[in-house]
């Protein structure tokens, strides 16, 4: 089951991270911690950082470098208008897919 979870998560992680950023701005480690609090305990930090690079390159977030008490400045990610549009599309797609999957599941009973 872990492999299936990994594959499904790959397809939805961008939307999940954008949803977290819609609630609050955060830096990479903070985002990883929030995901783990939500039950994504096996998620590698490197996976989150690679995704943050992608959503920054795609223009879905704004990034601000904030001084850190320890080490170099932190990159704090905030969802922007383009990211909110992407998140809206994610939720439309998620709703469509989850409704169809639920119909299939109910049809098995």
Backbone as CSV, one residue per row, in Angstrom:
resi,resn,N_x,N_y,N_z,CA_x,CA_y,CA_z,C_x,C_y,C_z
1,UNK,0.813,-1.198,0.000,0.000,0.000,0.000,0.857,1.263,0.000
2,UNK,2.024,1.193,0.602,2.888,2.371,0.667,3.226,2.883,-0.722
3,UNK,3.481,1.983,-1.674,3.806,2.395,-3.025,2.628,3.120,-3.670
4,UNK,1.423,2.614,-3.467,0.231,3.264,-4.019,0.055,4.656,-3.404
5,UNK,0.274,4.762,-2.108,0.176,6.057,-1.426,1.197,7.028,-1.999
6,UNK,2.412,6.571,-2.212,3.460,7.422,-2.771,3.061,7.936,-4.149
7,UNK,2.554,7.059,-4.977,2.162,7.452,-6.334,1.006,8.449,-6.319
8,UNK,0.016,8.212,-5.476,-1.119,9.141,-5.392,-0.671,10.491,-4.836
9,UNK,0.217,10.455,-3.855,0.700,11.687,-3.257,1.466,12.532,-4.270
10,UNK,2.223,11.896,-5.147,2.963,12.633,-6.178,2.030,13.506,-7.003
11,UNK,0.854,12.981,-7.289,-0.092,13.718,-8.123,-0.856,14.806,-7.399
12,UNK,-0.835,14.785,-6.082,-1.644,15.743,-5.326,-0.840,16.667,-4.419
13,UNK,0.437,16.404,-4.251,1.234,17.153,-3.280,1.273,18.654,-3.587
14,UNK,1.342,19.012,-4.846,1.363,20.439,-5.186,0.108,21.128,-4.647
15,UNK,-1.051,20.539,-4.886,-2.294,21.116,-4.397,-2.349,21.162,-2.882
16,UNK,-1.830,20.123,-2.234,-1.816,20.072,-0.776,-0.946,21.198,-0.216
17,UNK,0.224,21.390,-0.804,1.125,22.449,-0.331,0.517,23.826,-0.598
18,UNK,-0.096,24.014,-1.756,-0.750,25.300,-2.028,-1.882,25.554,-1.037
19,UNK,-2.612,24.496,-0.674,-3.687,24.643,0.317,-3.124,25.063,1.669
20,UNK,-1.987,24.493,2.060,-1.345,24.910,3.313,-0.916,26.371,3.244
21,UNK,-0.343,26.763,2.102,0.127,28.141,1.949,-1.028,29.129,1.844
22,UNK,-2.204,28.660,1.449,-3.383,29.530,1.429,-3.806,29.879,2.855
23,UNK,-3.462,29.010,3.796,-3.777,29.258,5.214,-2.745,30.160,5.874
24,UNK,-1.463,29.959,5.506,-0.389,30.737,6.124,0.878,30.657,5.295
25,UNK,1.652,31.711,5.311,2.968,31.697,4.681,3.878,30.827,5.539
26,UNK,4.855,30.198,4.905,5.739,29.308,5.656,7.033,29.083,4.889
27,UNK,8.052,28.653,5.611,9.324,28.271,4.979,9.355,26.752,4.851
28,UNK,10.319,26.236,4.119,10.366,24.826,3.751,10.204,23.842,4.888
29,UNK,11.005,23.988,5.928,10.924,23.039,7.030,9.559,23.111,7.713
30,UNK,9.038,24.322,7.825,7.720,24.532,8.431,6.641,23.800,7.627
31,UNK,6.737,23.877,6.315,5.777,23.197,5.446,5.867,21.688,5.653
32,UNK,7.084,21.172,5.714,7.274,19.739,5.965,6.655,19.353,7.306
33,UNK,6.875,20.165,8.336,6.304,19.883,9.661,4.781,19.909,9.619
34,UNK,4.200,20.869,8.912,2.736,20.944,8.788,2.189,19.706,8.084
35,UNK,2.883,19.261,7.048,2.458,18.051,6.333,2.518,16.837,7.253
36,UNK,3.556,16.751,8.023,3.692,15.621,8.957,2.595,15.657,10.019
37,UNK,2.237,16.854,10.464,1.127,16.985,11.422,-0.185,16.492,10.817
38,UNK,-0.303,16.616,9.496,-1.502,16.175,8.794,-1.490,14.676,8.501
39,UNK,-0.415,13.999,8.909,-0.348,12.553,8.748,0.582,12.074,7.646
40,UNK,1.215,12.975,6.941,2.151,12.598,5.876,3.538,12.380,6.489
41,UNK,3.627,11.389,7.356,4.830,11.186,8.164,6.019,10.645,7.379
42,UNK,5.776,9.957,6.280,6.874,9.364,5.510,7.402,10.299,4.422
43,UNK,6.918,11.502,4.377,7.297,12.444,3.331,8.712,12.958,3.567
44,UNK,9.568,12.813,2.575,10.960,13.264,2.687,11.043,14.776,2.501
45,UNK,11.893,15.404,3.292,12.089,16.845,3.176,12.500,17.242,1.765
46,UNK,13.347,16.442,1.152,13.811,16.739,-0.201,12.678,16.814,-1.209
47,UNK,11.656,16.008,-1.011,10.483,16.028,-1.889,9.787,17.374,-1.788
48,UNK,9.647,17.873,-0.577,8.979,19.164,-0.362,9.811,20.296,-0.960
49,UNK,11.123,20.264,-0.738,11.969,21.331,-1.266,11.965,21.342,-2.798
50,UNK,11.980,20.183,-3.410,11.915,20.119,-4.879,10.590,20.688,-5.380
51,UNK,9.506,20.380,-4.676,8.200,20.906,-5.058,8.162,22.425,-4.900
52,UNK,8.756,22.942,-3.835,8.778,24.396,-3.627,9.534,25.102,-4.741
53,UNK,10.613,24.505,-5.203,11.357,25.074,-6.338,10.451,25.119,-7.569
54,UNK,9.723,24.025,-7.824,8.832,23.962,-8.991,7.710,24.997,-8.917
55,UNK,7.054,25.110,-7.752,5.939,26.063,-7.693,6.434,27.513,-7.728
56,UNK,7.658,27.729,-7.262,8.244,29.068,-7.395,8.529,29.362,-8.869
57,UNK,9.109,28.404,-9.578,9.414,28.588,-10.996,8.146,28.770,-11.830
58,UNK,7.068,28.114,-11.430,5.800,28.216,-12.156,5.037,29.489,-11.795
59,UNK,5.527,30.243,-10.829,4.939,31.531,-10.483,3.738,31.454,-9.563
60,UNK,3.608,30.359,-8.797,2.455,30.176,-7.919,2.647,30.768,-6.526
61,UNK,3.883,31.133,-6.203,4.185,31.667,-4.882,5.099,32.875,-5.001
62,UNK,5.024,33.705,-3.991,5.983,34.779,-3.824,6.937,34.331,-2.724
63,UNK,8.184,34.734,-2.852,9.204,34.304,-1.892,9.855,35.540,-1.282
64,UNK,9.965,35.511,0.037,10.636,36.583,0.766,11.730,35.951,1.613
65,UNK,12.915,36.518,1.535,14.011,36.032,2.379,13.928,36.760,3.711
66,UNK,13.809,35.962,4.769,13.647,36.490,6.120,14.861,36.069,6.940
67,UNK,15.476,37.014,7.659,16.646,36.652,8.478,16.314,35.528,9.459
68,UNK,17.286,34.679,9.670,17.142,33.563,10.602,18.116,33.751,11.748
69,UNK,17.690,33.346,12.940,18.583,33.437,14.092,19.755,32.476,13.948
70,UNK,19.503,31.386,13.223,20.542,30.379,13.019,20.742,30.179,11.522
71,UNK,21.886,30.515,11.015,22.198,30.250,9.626,21.710,31.312,8.661
72,UNK,21.659,30.933,7.383,21.299,31.889,6.325,19.812,32.277,6.396
73,UNK,19.434,33.334,5.673,18.023,33.737,5.667,17.129,32.599,5.170
74,UNK,15.919,32.567,5.672,14.941,31.563,5.259,14.110,32.118,4.107
75,UNK,13.753,31.236,3.191,12.840,31.604,2.115,11.425,31.309,2.597
76,UNK,10.641,32.355,2.772,9.257,32.202,3.207,8.370,32.278,1.969
77,UNK,7.537,31.258,1.805,6.678,31.131,0.637,5.267,31.591,0.967
78,UNK,4.700,32.420,0.070,3.325,32.890,0.203,2.609,32.642,-1.115
79,UNK,1.410,32.098,-1.044,0.650,31.873,-2.264,0.270,33.234,-2.861
80,UNK,0.305,33.342,-4.184,-0.080,34.578,-4.853,-1.336,34.319,-5.691
81,UNK,-1.752,35.307,-6.473,-2.994,35.189,-7.248,-2.938,34.015,-8.227
82,UNK,-1.822,33.839,-8.898,-1.683,32.719,-9.836,-1.741,31.389,-9.093
83,UNK,-1.152,31.342,-7.908,-1.210,30.141,-7.084,-2.620,29.855,-6.610
84,UNK,-3.372,30.894,-6.277,-4.773,30.702,-5.859,-5.618,30.168,-7.013
85,UNK,-5.344,30.662,-8.218,-6.039,30.126,-9.396,-5.722,28.643,-9.565
86,UNK,-4.451,28.291,-9.402,-4.027,26.895,-9.516,-4.681,26.051,-8.428
87,UNK,-4.754,26.585,-7.217,-5.391,25.874,-6.112,-6.881,25.680,-6.382
88,UNK,-7.547,26.693,-6.923,-8.972,26.560,-7.282,-9.162,25.441,-8.303
89,UNK,-8.274,25.389,-9.286,-8.344,24.327,-10.301,-8.097,22.959,-9.661
90,UNK,-7.147,22.891,-8.739,-6.882,21.642,-8.015,-8.144,21.173,-7.308
91,UNK,-8.834,22.085,-6.586,-10.031,21.685,-5.848,-11.155,21.252,-6.792
92,UNK,-11.302,21.913,-7.928,-12.317,21.487,-8.910,-12.012,20.076,-9.403
93,UNK,-10.762,19.835,-9.741,-10.350,18.520,-10.220,-10.512,17.476,-9.118
94,UNK,-10.084,17.801,-7.912,-10.197,16.881,-6.783,-11.655,16.504,-6.538
95,UNK,-12.534,17.481,-6.556,-13.953,17.225,-6.318,-14.514,16.304,-7.388
96,UNK,-14.190,16.572,-8.642,-14.655,15.728,-9.737,-14.182,14.287,-9.547
97,UNK,-12.882,14.125,-9.327,-12.313,12.780,-9.185,-12.841,12.060,-7.950
98,UNK,-12.883,12.744,-6.823,-13.328,12.076,-5.604,-14.807,11.690,-5.692
99,UNK,-15.621,12.515,-6.348,-17.029,12.154,-6.546,-17.149,10.888,-7.387
100,UNK,-16.381,10.802,-8.464,-16.443,9.627,-9.349,-15.928,8.384,-8.643
101,UNK,-14.844,8.523,-7.885,-14.291,7.398,-7.156,-15.286,6.907,-6.103
102,UNK,-15.933,7.836,-5.416,-16.917,7.461,-4.411,-18.099,6.722,-5.064
103,UNK,-18.507,7.170,-6.248,-19.584,6.484,-6.968,-19.171,5.054,-7.317
104,UNK,-17.943,4.878,-7.747,-17.447,3.539,-8.050,-17.416,2.676,-6.794
105,UNK,-16.961,3.257,-5.707,-16.871,2.538,-4.441,-18.255,2.132,-3.951
106,UNK,-19.199,3.046,-4.017,-20.562,2.742,-3.591,-21.197,1.671,-4.486
107,UNK,-20.828,1.666,-5.759,-21.348,0.671,-6.703,-20.881,-0.740,-6.409
108,UNK,-19.780,-0.860,-5.670,-19.264,-2.187,-5.308,-20.039,-2.809,-4.162
109,UNK,-20.722,-1.995,-3.382,-21.403,-2.506,-2.179,-22.705,-3.187,-2.487
